[in-house]
Amino acid sequence: MTPKTALITGGTCGIGLEIAKIHAASGGDLVIVARNLTVLKEVKSKLESEFKINIHIFQIDLSKSDAGTKLYADIKEQGIEIDYLINNAGIGGYGYFQERKWSEDVAMMQLNMISLTELTRLFLSDFINKNSGKILNVSSSAGLMPGPLQAVYFATKAYVNSLSYAISQEIENSSVTMTVLMPAPTKTDFVAKSGVGDIKMFSDLADPFFVAKEGYEGMIAGQLKVISGYTFWQKIRIKLIPFISLKLLLQMIYKNSKRTID
């Protein structure tokens, strides 16, 4: 079987890097996208040497306007054929909504929603035309509920979930599949970069390799939704969320989101 080429945004660390390793181990080639060129080159060198595959790297900041469209154009210009689109790049943020820097929330929305939507739309058109392709949108279990003190982040992930579900129905009669990965809080750079390392919600972190493996396997199988990183009983509690009163749910999330020093 011809090796598949996977495009992974945010593929130099955390869940994205683990997915890159898993795909490379299967013999597939990679297109890795991130902001830091030095780290991109290091990952390219390491994975090409270890797995004997081909890797293209693109340095681009997907939190900037039209970055997704530019990335797509650059990939097409180089004649690279993408088989799997893995929208992994994302960032969070902490604080009372009205007190946070607006520029930071705009960048978060651009990265988590707009660039993801751009790339999904552009590559989905290619996939539909050839009736082949897989999309994995890395969302979060945060998208299943509102998030006091992380209001915009939780909202962006709810958007990713809703968008992905809707598209999955639209493409049901094709051979293209859509998968949403919803990890538990995971041990990645996301925690430090988002400023949430000292809150209760992030006190027990999932293994990024385990999350990546479940997400990747779910994508290959064409599974719509993968909730990963939780114990059996934690998954039961997640499933009970729709049955909890909204007021109580908001109070619980707010309590678990407050800093330990508060």
C-alpha positions in Angstrom: 0.0 0.0 0.0 1.3 3.5 -0.9 2.4 5.4 2.2 0.0 8.1 3.4 1.1 11.6 4.0 -0.2 13.3 7.1 -0.2 17.0 7.7 0.0 17.8 11.4 -0.3 21.3 12.8 1.5 21.9 16.1 3.5 18.7 15.3 6.7 19.5 17.2 5.5 18.8 20.8 2.9 17.2 22.9 0.1 15.3 21.3 1.0 16.5 17.8 4.6 15.2 18.1 3.3 11.8 19.4 0.9 11.5 16.5 3.8 12.3 14.2 5.9 9.5 15.7 3.0 7.0 15.4 2.3 7.9 11.8 6.0 7.8 11.0 6.3 4.3 12.6 3.6 3.1 10.2 5.8 4.2 7.3 3.8 7.3 6.4 5.4 10.6 5.3 4.8 13.8 7.2 4.1 17.5 6.7 4.8 19.2 10.1 3.7 22.8 10.8 4.8 25.0 13.7 6.1 28.4 14.5 9.6 27.6 15.7 11.9 26.8 12.7 14.7 25.5 14.9 12.5 22.9 16.6 10.9 22.0 13.2 14.4 21.2 11.8 15.3 19.2 14.9 12.1 17.1 14.7 12.5 16.6 10.9 16.1 15.4 11.4 15.3 13.1 14.3 12.2 11.4 12.8 13.6 11.1 9.3 16.7 9.4 10.7 14.7 7.1 13.1 11.9 6.1 10.7 13.4 6.5 7.2 10.5 8.6 5.9 10.2 11.9 4.2 9.2 15.0 6.1 8.3 18.5 4.8 8.3 21.3 7.4 6.5 24.7 7.2 7.2 27.5 9.6 4.0 29.5 10.0 2.0 31.1 12.8 -1.6 29.8 12.5 -2.8 32.4 15.1 -2.5 35.0 12.3 -5.2 35.9 9.9 -5.3 33.9 6.6 -2.5 31.7 7.8 -4.4 28.6 7.0 -5.0 29.7 3.4 -1.4 30.6 3.0 -0.2 27.2 4.3 -2.6 25.4 1.9 -1.2 27.5 -1.0 2.4 26.8 0.0 1.7 23.0 0.2 0.0 23.0 -3.2 2.8 25.0 -4.7 5.3 22.3 -3.7 3.0 19.6 -5.1 2.6 17.7 -1.9 -0.4 15.4 -1.7 -2.1 15.3 1.7 -4.0 12.1 2.7 -4.6 12.9 6.4 -5.2 16.3 7.9 -4.6 16.5 11.6 -5.6 19.9 13.1 -3.7 19.7 16.4 -2.4 23.2 17.0 -4.2 25.0 19.8 -3.7 27.2 22.8 -5.7 28.1 26.0 -5.8 31.0 28.4 -6.8 31.7 32.0 -8.5 34.5 33.7 -11.7 36.5 34.1 -13.1 37.1 30.6 -13.2 40.9 30.9 -9.7 41.1 32.4 -7.9 39.1 29.8 -6.0 40.7 27.0 -8.3 40.9 24.0 -5.4 40.4 21.6 -4.6 37.0 23.3 -8.2 35.8 23.0 -8.4 36.9 19.3 -5.2 34.9 18.6 -6.7 31.9 20.5 -9.9 32.1 18.4 -7.9 32.5 15.2 -5.7 29.4 16.0 -8.3 27.2 17.6 -11.2 27.9 15.3 -10.5 30.0 12.2 -7.3 28.4 10.9 -8.7 25.0 11.8 -11.8 25.8 9.8 -9.8 27.2 6.8 -7.6 24.1 6.6 -10.6 21.7 7.1 -12.5 23.4 4.3 -9.6 23.6 1.8 -8.3 20.0 2.3 -11.8 18.6 2.6 -12.5 19.8 -1.0 -9.5 17.9 -2.2 -10.5 14.8 -0.2 -14.0 14.9 -1.6 -12.7 15.3 -5.2 -10.6 12.2 -4.9 -13.1 10.5 -2.5 -10.3 9.6 -0.1 -8.9 11.2 3.0 -9.1 11.5 6.8 -9.4 14.5 9.1 -8.6 14.4 12.8 -9.6 17.6 14.7 -7.9 17.6 18.1 -10.5 19.3 20.3 -10.9 18.8 24.1 -13.3 17.4 26.6 -13.6 21.1 27.5 -15.8 21.5 24.5 -18.5 19.4 26.3 -19.2 22.2 28.8 -18.9 25.9 29.6 -15.6 26.9 31.3 -15.6 29.8 33.8 -12.1 31.3 34.0 -11.3 29.7 30.7 -14.4 30.9 28.9 -13.0 31.5 25.4 -10.9 28.4 25.4 -13.8 26.1 26.3 -16.0 27.9 23.7 -13.5 27.4 20.9 -13.5 23.7 21.6 -17.3 23.5 21.6 -17.1 25.1 18.2 -14.6 22.5 17.0 -16.8 19.7 18.2 -20.0 21.1 16.6 -18.3 21.9 13.3 -16.8 18.5 13.1 -20.0 16.6 13.9 -21.9 18.6 11.3 -19.3 18.0 8.6 -19.2 14.3 9.4 -22.9 14.1 8.5 -22.4 16.1 5.3 -19.7 13.7 4.1 -21.4 10.5 5.3 -21.9 9.1 1.7 -18.2 9.6 0.8 -15.1 7.7 1.7 -13.8 10.7 3.6 -13.9 10.5 7.4 -14.0 13.0 10.2 -12.7 12.2 13.7 -12.8 14.5 16.8 -10.3 13.8 19.6 -11.3 15.1 23.0 -8.4 14.6 25.4 -8.5 14.9 29.1 -6.0 17.5 30.5 -2.7 16.1 29.2 0.9 16.5 30.1 2.1 18.9 27.3 3.5 22.4 26.8 -0.1 23.5 26.6 -0.4 23.6 30.4 2.5 26.0 30.9 1.8 28.2 27.9 -1.9 28.6 28.9 -1.0 29.4 32.5 -3.2 26.7 34.0 -0.5 24.6 35.7 -1.6 25.5 39.2 -5.3 24.8 39.1 -7.0 21.6 40.3 -8.4 20.7 36.8 -4.8 20.2 35.6 -3.4 18.4 38.7 -3.7 14.9 37.2 -2.5 14.9 33.6 -2.9 12.2 30.9 0.0 10.6 29.0 0.3 12.4 25.6 1.4 9.2 23.8 -1.7 7.3 25.1 -4.0 10.1 23.9 -2.2 10.4 20.6 -2.5 6.6 20.0 -6.2 6.5 20.7 -6.8 9.5 18.6 -4.8 8.2 15.6 -6.3 4.8 15.8 -9.8 6.3 16.0 -9.0 8.4 12.9 -7.7 5.3 10.9 -10.9 3.4 11.9 -13.1 6.4 10.8 -14.5 6.8 14.4 -16.4 10.1 14.8 -15.6 10.8 18.5 -12.7 9.7 20.7 -12.6 10.8 24.4 -9.2 9.9 25.8 -7.1 10.2 28.9 -9.7 9.5 31.4 -10.2 6.5 33.8 -13.4 4.4 33.4 -15.1 6.3 36.2 -14.0 9.7 34.9 -15.5 8.7 31.5 -18.8 7.9 33.3 -18.8 11.3 34.9 -18.2 12.9 31.5 -21.2 11.1 30.1 -23.3 12.4 33.0 -22.6 16.1 32.1 -25.8 16.6 30.1 -27.9 15.5 33.1 -26.3 17.9 35.6 -28.1 21.2 36.1 -26.3 24.0 34.4 -26.0 26.1 37.5 -24.4 23.2 39.4 -22.1 22.4 36.5 -20.9 26.0 36.3 -20.2 26.1 40.0 -18.3 22.8 39.8 -16.1 23.9 36.9 -15.5 27.3 38.5 -14.3 25.7 41.7 -12.0 23.3 39.9 -10.6 26.2 37.8 -9.7 28.6 40.6 -6.0 28.8 41.3 -4.8 27.0 44.4 -3.5 30.3 45.8 -7.0 31.9 45.7 
